[in-house]
Protein backbone atom coordinates (compact mmCIF):
# COMPACT_ATOMS: atom_id res chain seq x y z
CA UNK A 1 0.00 0.00 0.00
CA UNK A 2 1.20 3.47 -0.83
CA UNK A 3 0.21 6.79 0.65
CA UNK A 4 -1.03 7.61 -2.86
CA UNK A 5 -3.66 4.87 -2.47
CA UNK A 6 -5.39 6.81 0.31
CA UNK A 7 -8.58 8.71 -0.57
CA UNK A 8 -8.30 12.42 -1.25
CA UNK A 9 -9.21 14.86 1.52
CA UNK A 10 -11.40 17.88 0.75
CA UNK A 11 -9.40 21.11 0.38
CA UNK A 12 -11.39 22.67 3.26
CA UNK A 13 -10.54 19.90 5.76
CA UNK A 14 -8.07 20.47 8.58
CA UNK A 15 -4.87 18.45 8.16
CA UNK A 16 -4.81 15.38 10.39
CA UNK A 17 -2.02 12.86 10.62
CA UNK A 18 -2.71 9.99 12.97
CA UNK A 19 0.36 8.34 14.51
CA UNK A 20 -1.27 4.93 14.10
CA UNK A 21 -1.72 5.56 10.38
CA UNK A 22 1.91 6.52 9.91
CA UNK A 23 3.03 3.46 11.88
CA UNK A 24 0.65 1.19 9.96
CA UNK A 25 2.05 2.42 6.66
CA UNK A 26 5.58 1.78 7.92
CA UNK A 27 6.52 5.46 7.76
CA UNK A 28 7.32 5.72 11.47
CA UNK A 29 8.31 3.30 14.21
CA UNK A 30 5.83 2.53 17.02
CA UNK A 31 6.32 4.68 20.13
CA UNK A 32 7.63 2.88 23.15
CA UNK A 33 6.68 3.84 26.70
CA UNK A 34 9.45 5.59 28.64
CA UNK A 35 8.95 3.21 31.56
CA UNK A 36 9.97 0.14 29.52
CA UNK A 37 13.73 -0.30 29.74
CA UNK A 38 14.28 -3.91 28.70
CA UNK A 39 16.15 -3.74 25.34
CA UNK A 40 14.59 -6.96 24.01
CA UNK A 41 11.07 -5.79 24.84
CA UNK A 42 11.74 -2.38 23.29
CA UNK A 43 12.97 -4.01 20.09
CA UNK A 44 9.90 -6.26 19.95
CA UNK A 45 7.66 -3.20 20.24
CA UNK A 46 9.61 -1.34 17.54
CA UNK A 47 9.33 -4.33 15.22
CA UNK A 48 5.57 -4.39 15.75
CA UNK A 49 5.58 -7.79 17.46
CA UNK A 50 3.96 -6.31 20.57
CA UNK A 51 1.24 -3.66 20.45
CA UNK A 52 1.08 -1.09 23.25
CA UNK A 53 -2.11 0.95 23.80
CA UNK A 54 -1.65 4.67 23.17
CA UNK A 55 -2.88 5.33 26.71
CA UNK A 56 0.14 3.46 28.08
CA UNK A 57 2.81 5.28 26.11
CA UNK A 58 2.65 8.33 28.40
CA UNK A 59 4.65 11.49 28.08
CA UNK A 60 8.07 10.83 26.55
CA UNK A 61 9.87 13.82 28.15
Backbone as XML, in Angstrom:
<?xml version="1.0"?>
<chain id="A" units="angstrom">
  <residue number="1" name="UNK">
    <atom name="N" x="0.845" y="-1.170" z="0.000"/>
    <atom name="CA" x="0.000" y="0.000" z="0.000"/>
    <atom name="C" x="0.892" y="1.234" z="0.000"/>
  </residue>
  <residue number="2" name="UNK">
    <atom name="N" x="0.475" y="2.205" z="-0.736"/>
    <atom name="CA" x="1.199" y="3.467" z="-0.834"/>
    <atom name="C" x="0.337" y="4.580" z="-0.260"/>
  </residue>
  <residue number="3" name="UNK">
    <atom name="N" x="0.969" y="5.638" z="0.158"/>
    <atom name="CA" x="0.213" y="6.791" z="0.649"/>
    <atom name="C" x="-0.645" y="7.376" z="-0.478"/>
  </residue>
  <residue number="4" name="UNK">
    <atom name="N" x="-0.257" y="7.129" z="-1.721"/>
    <atom name="CA" x="-1.027" y="7.611" z="-2.860"/>
    <atom name="C" x="-2.336" y="6.837" z="-3.036"/>
  </residue>
  <residue number="5" name="UNK">
    <atom name="N" x="-2.439" y="5.666" z="-2.396"/>
    <atom name="CA" x="-3.665" y="4.871" z="-2.468"/>
    <atom name="C" x="-4.749" y="5.380" z="-1.532"/>
  </residue>
  <residue number="6" name="UNK">
    <atom name="N" x="-4.417" y="6.284" z="-0.645"/>
    <atom name="CA" x="-5.393" y="6.806" z="0.308"/>
    <atom name="C" x="-6.359" y="7.747" z="-0.399"/>
  </residue>
  <residue number="7" name="UNK">
    <atom name="N" x="-7.612" y="7.806" z="0.068"/>
    <atom name="CA" x="-8.575" y="8.708" z="-0.575"/>
    <atom name="C" x="-8.183" y="10.169" z="-0.374"/>
  </residue>
  <residue number="8" name="UNK">
    <atom name="N" x="-8.591" y="10.981" z="-1.322"/>
    <atom name="CA" x="-8.305" y="12.419" z="-1.252"/>
    <atom name="C" x="-9.110" y="13.064" z="-0.129"/>
  </residue>
  <residue number="9" name="UNK">
    <atom name="N" x="-8.542" y="14.098" z="0.470"/>
    <atom name="CA" x="-9.209" y="14.862" z="1.517"/>
    <atom name="C" x="-9.710" y="16.168" z="0.911"/>
  </residue>
  <residue number="10" name="UNK">
    <atom name="N" x="-10.912" y="16.602" z="1.278"/>
    <atom name="CA" x="-11.401" y="17.885" z="0.752"/>
    <atom name="C" x="-10.434" y="19.026" z="1.084"/>
  </residue>
  <residue number="11" name="UNK">
    <atom name="N" x="-10.328" y="19.981" z="0.207"/>
    <atom name="CA" x="-9.404" y="21.108" z="0.385"/>
    <atom name="C" x="-9.735" y="21.919" z="1.633"/>
  </residue>
  <residue number="12" name="UNK">
    <atom name="N" x="-10.983" y="21.877" z="2.100"/>
    <atom name="CA" x="-11.388" y="22.667" z="3.265"/>
    <atom name="C" x="-11.155" y="21.938" z="4.589"/>
  </residue>
  <residue number="13" name="UNK">
    <atom name="N" x="-10.732" y="20.687" z="4.532"/>
    <atom name="CA" x="-10.542" y="19.902" z="5.757"/>
    <atom name="C" x="-9.252" y="20.305" z="6.466"/>
  </residue>
  <residue number="14" name="UNK">
    <atom name="N" x="-9.285" y="20.241" z="7.804"/>
    <atom name="CA" x="-8.072" y="20.475" z="8.583"/>
    <atom name="C" x="-7.122" y="19.302" z="8.391"/>
  </residue>
  <residue number="15" name="UNK">
    <atom name="N" x="-5.817" y="19.560" z="8.322"/>
    <atom name="CA" x="-4.867" y="18.451" z="8.164"/>
    <atom name="C" x="-4.811" y="17.603" z="9.440"/>
  </residue>
  <residue number="16" name="UNK">
    <atom name="N" x="-4.877" y="16.306" z="9.263"/>
    <atom name="CA" x="-4.813" y="15.380" z="10.391"/>
    <atom name="C" x="-3.894" y="14.223" z="10.012"/>
  </residue>
  <residue number="17" name="UNK">
    <atom name="N" x="-2.895" y="14.014" z="10.809"/>
    <atom name="CA" x="-2.020" y="12.864" z="10.622"/>
    <atom name="C" x="-2.079" y="12.053" z="11.909"/>
  </residue>
  <residue number="18" name="UNK">
    <atom name="N" x="-2.587" y="10.858" z="11.803"/>
    <atom name="CA" x="-2.708" y="9.995" z="12.967"/>
    <atom name="C" x="-1.440" y="9.156" z="13.119"/>
  </residue>
  <residue number="19" name="UNK">
    <atom name="N" x="-0.852" y="9.134" z="14.316"/>
    <atom name="CA" x="0.360" y="8.337" z="14.510"/>
    <atom name="C" x="0.163" y="6.871" z="14.137"/>
  </residue>
  <residue number="20" name="UNK">
    <atom name="N" x="-1.010" y="6.326" z="14.439"/>
    <atom name="CA" x="-1.268" y="4.928" z="14.101"/>
    <atom name="C" x="-1.260" y="4.686" z="12.601"/>
  </residue>
  <residue number="21" name="UNK">
    <atom name="N" x="-1.730" y="5.673" z="11.832"/>
    <atom name="CA" x="-1.724" y="5.558" z="10.377"/>
    <atom name="C" x="-0.294" y="5.542" z="9.858"/>
  </residue>
  <residue number="22" name="UNK">
    <atom name="N" x="0.520" y="6.459" z="10.355"/>
    <atom name="CA" x="1.910" y="6.516" z="9.914"/>
    <atom name="C" x="2.659" y="5.242" z="10.268"/>
  </residue>
  <residue number="23" name="UNK">
    <atom name="N" x="2.396" y="4.713" z="11.465"/>
    <atom name="CA" x="3.033" y="3.462" z="11.881"/>
    <atom name="C" x="2.540" y="2.308" z="11.020"/>
  </residue>
  <residue number="24" name="UNK">
    <atom name="N" x="1.228" y="2.262" z="10.770"/>
    <atom name="CA" x="0.655" y="1.195" z="9.960"/>
    <atom name="C" x="1.185" y="1.171" z="8.541"/>
  </residue>
  <residue number="25" name="UNK">
    <atom name="N" x="1.488" y="2.336" z="8.007"/>
    <atom name="CA" x="2.048" y="2.417" z="6.661"/>
    <atom name="C" x="3.559" y="2.175" z="6.651"/>
  </residue>
  <residue number="26" name="UNK">
    <atom name="N" x="4.141" y="2.016" z="7.836"/>
    <atom name="CA" x="5.576" y="1.778" z="7.919"/>
    <atom name="C" x="6.418" y="3.031" z="7.763"/>
  </residue>
  <residue number="27" name="UNK">
    <atom name="N" x="5.782" y="4.203" z="7.908"/>
    <atom name="CA" x="6.518" y="5.457" z="7.760"/>
    <atom name="C" x="7.201" y="5.893" z="9.047"/>
  </residue>
  <residue number="28" name="UNK">
    <atom name="N" x="6.696" y="5.425" z="10.179"/>
    <atom name="CA" x="7.316" y="5.718" z="11.468"/>
    <atom name="C" x="7.364" y="4.446" z="12.300"/>
  </residue>
  <residue number="29" name="UNK">
    <atom name="N" x="8.215" y="4.442" z="13.285"/>
    <atom name="CA" x="8.306" y="3.305" z="14.206"/>
    <atom name="C" x="7.296" y="3.501" z="15.333"/>
  </residue>
  <residue number="30" name="UNK">
    <atom name="N" x="6.759" y="2.398" z="15.888"/>
    <atom name="CA" x="5.833" y="2.529" z="17.023"/>
    <atom name="C" x="6.523" y="3.196" z="18.215"/>
  </residue>
  <residue number="31" name="UNK">
    <atom name="N" x="5.775" y="4.045" z="18.927"/>
    <atom name="CA" x="6.320" y="4.676" z="20.127"/>
    <atom name="C" x="6.437" y="3.626" z="21.225"/>
  </residue>
  <residue number="32" name="UNK">
    <atom name="N" x="7.454" y="3.780" z="22.013"/>
    <atom name="CA" x="7.631" y="2.880" z="23.150"/>
    <atom name="C" x="7.498" y="3.686" z="24.432"/>
  </residue>
  <residue number="33" name="UNK">
    <atom name="N" x="6.825" y="3.122" z="25.435"/>
    <atom name="CA" x="6.678" y="3.836" z="26.703"/>
    <atom name="C" x="8.043" y="4.077" z="27.362"/>
  </residue>
  <residue number="34" name="UNK">
    <atom name="N" x="8.191" y="5.236" z="27.983"/>
    <atom name="CA" x="9.449" y="5.589" z="28.638"/>
    <atom name="C" x="9.766" y="4.660" z="29.806"/>
  </residue>
  <residue number="35" name="UNK">
    <atom name="N" x="8.741" y="4.058" z="30.391"/>
    <atom name="CA" x="8.954" y="3.212" z="31.557"/>
    <atom name="C" x="9.416" y="1.806" z="31.196"/>
  </residue>
  <residue number="36" name="UNK">
    <atom name="N" x="9.444" y="1.453" z="29.927"/>
    <atom name="CA" x="9.973" y="0.144" z="29.521"/>
    <atom name="C" x="11.447" y="0.315" z="29.213"/>
  </residue>
  <residue number="37" name="UNK">
    <atom name="N" x="12.291" y="-0.441" z="29.911"/>
    <atom name="CA" x="13.734" y="-0.297" z="29.736"/>
    <atom name="C" x="14.409" y="-1.556" z="29.204"/>
  </residue>
  <residue number="38" name="UNK">
    <atom name="N" x="13.697" y="-2.667" z="29.178"/>
    <atom name="CA" x="14.284" y="-3.914" z="28.699"/>
    <atom name="C" x="14.549" y="-3.799" z="27.188"/>
  </residue>
  <residue number="39" name="UNK">
    <atom name="N" x="15.811" y="-3.919" z="26.763"/>
    <atom name="CA" x="16.145" y="-3.738" z="25.343"/>
    <atom name="C" x="15.432" y="-4.725" z="24.421"/>
  </residue>
  <residue number="40" name="UNK">
    <atom name="N" x="15.270" y="-5.965" z="24.852"/>
    <atom name="CA" x="14.594" y="-6.955" z="24.008"/>
    <atom name="C" x="13.118" y="-6.617" z="23.834"/>
  </residue>
  <residue number="41" name="UNK">
    <atom name="N" x="12.480" y="-6.180" z="24.911"/>
    <atom name="CA" x="11.071" y="-5.793" z="24.842"/>
    <atom name="C" x="10.897" y="-4.550" z="23.963"/>
  </residue>
  <residue number="42" name="UNK">
    <atom name="N" x="11.795" y="-3.582" z="24.111"/>
    <atom name="CA" x="11.736" y="-2.376" z="23.285"/>
    <atom name="C" x="11.868" y="-2.725" z="21.802"/>
  </residue>
  <residue number="43" name="UNK">
    <atom name="N" x="12.778" y="-3.615" z="21.480"/>
    <atom name="CA" x="12.970" y="-4.013" z="20.085"/>
    <atom name="C" x="11.736" y="-4.738" z="19.546"/>
  </residue>
  <residue number="44" name="UNK">
    <atom name="N" x="11.110" y="-5.564" z="20.366"/>
    <atom name="CA" x="9.899" y="-6.263" z="19.947"/>
    <atom name="C" x="8.770" y="-5.276" z="19.654"/>
  </residue>
  <residue number="45" name="UNK">
    <atom name="N" x="8.674" y="-4.229" z="20.471"/>
    <atom name="CA" x="7.657" y="-3.196" z="20.241"/>
    <atom name="C" x="7.963" y="-2.451" z="18.947"/>
  </residue>
  <residue number="46" name="UNK">
    <atom name="N" x="9.219" y="-2.081" z="18.744"/>
    <atom name="CA" x="9.607" y="-1.338" z="17.540"/>
    <atom name="C" x="9.387" y="-2.148" z="16.272"/>
  </residue>
  <residue number="47" name="UNK">
    <atom name="N" x="9.550" y="-3.463" z="16.378"/>
    <atom name="CA" x="9.334" y="-4.328" z="15.215"/>
    <atom name="C" x="7.856" y="-4.610" z="14.969"/>
  </residue>
  <residue number="48" name="UNK">
    <atom name="N" x="7.004" y="-4.182" z="15.903"/>
    <atom name="CA" x="5.574" y="-4.395" z="15.750"/>
    <atom name="C" x="5.100" y="-5.753" z="16.231"/>
  </residue>
  <residue number="49" name="UNK">
    <atom name="N" x="5.957" y="-6.480" z="16.948"/>
    <atom name="CA" x="5.576" y="-7.791" z="17.461"/>
    <atom name="C" x="4.678" y="-7.682" z="18.682"/>
  </residue>
  <residue number="50" name="UNK">
    <atom name="N" x="4.779" y="-6.562" z="19.392"/>
    <atom name="CA" x="3.960" y="-6.312" z="20.574"/>
    <atom name="C" x="3.290" y="-4.955" z="20.374"/>
  </residue>
  <residue number="51" name="UNK">
    <atom name="N" x="1.987" y="-4.906" z="20.611"/>
    <atom name="CA" x="1.239" y="-3.659" z="20.451"/>
    <atom name="C" x="0.968" y="-3.062" z="21.828"/>
  </residue>
  <residue number="52" name="UNK">
    <atom name="N" x="1.292" y="-1.796" z="21.996"/>
    <atom name="CA" x="1.081" y="-1.087" z="23.249"/>
    <atom name="C" x="-0.022" y="-0.054" z="23.021"/>
  </residue>
  <residue number="53" name="UNK">
    <atom name="N" x="-1.042" y="-0.053" z="23.891"/>
    <atom name="CA" x="-2.109" y="0.945" z="23.797"/>
    <atom name="C" x="-1.527" y="2.349" z="23.879"/>
  </residue>
  <residue number="54" name="UNK">
    <atom name="N" x="-2.107" y="3.277" z="23.140"/>
    <atom name="CA" x="-1.651" y="4.667" z="23.169"/>
    <atom name="C" x="-1.739" y="5.252" z="24.583"/>
  </residue>
  <residue number="55" name="UNK">
    <atom name="N" x="-2.724" y="4.814" z="25.358"/>
    <atom name="CA" x="-2.883" y="5.326" z="26.713"/>
    <atom name="C" x="-1.702" y="4.949" z="27.614"/>
  </residue>
  <residue number="56" name="UNK">
    <atom name="N" x="-0.976" y="3.906" z="27.256"/>
    <atom name="CA" x="0.139" y="3.459" z="28.081"/>
    <atom name="C" x="1.480" y="4.050" z="27.675"/>
  </residue>
  <residue number="57" name="UNK">
    <atom name="N" x="1.530" y="4.739" z="26.545"/>
    <atom name="CA" x="2.812" y="5.276" z="26.108"/>
    <atom name="C" x="3.248" y="6.449" z="26.969"/>
  </residue>
  <residue number="58" name="UNK">
    <atom name="N" x="2.314" y="7.232" z="27.484"/>
    <atom name="CA" x="2.645" y="8.330" z="28.403"/>
    <atom name="C" x="3.451" y="9.414" z="27.739"/>
  </residue>
  <residue number="59" name="UNK">
    <atom name="N" x="3.858" y="10.359" z="28.550"/>
    <atom name="CA" x="4.648" y="11.492" z="28.082"/>
    <atom name="C" x="6.089" y="11.052" z="27.954"/>
  </residue>
  <residue number="60" name="UNK">
    <atom name="N" x="6.705" y="11.313" z="26.813"/>
    <atom name="CA" x="8.073" y="10.827" z="26.547"/>
    <atom name="C" x="9.120" y="11.889" z="26.850"/>
  </residue>
  <residue number="61" name="UNK">
    <atom name="N" x="8.889" y="12.760" z="27.817"/>
    <atom name="CA" x="9.866" y="13.815" z="28.150"/>
    <atom name="C" x="11.013" y="13.240" z="28.920"/>
  </residue>
</chain>
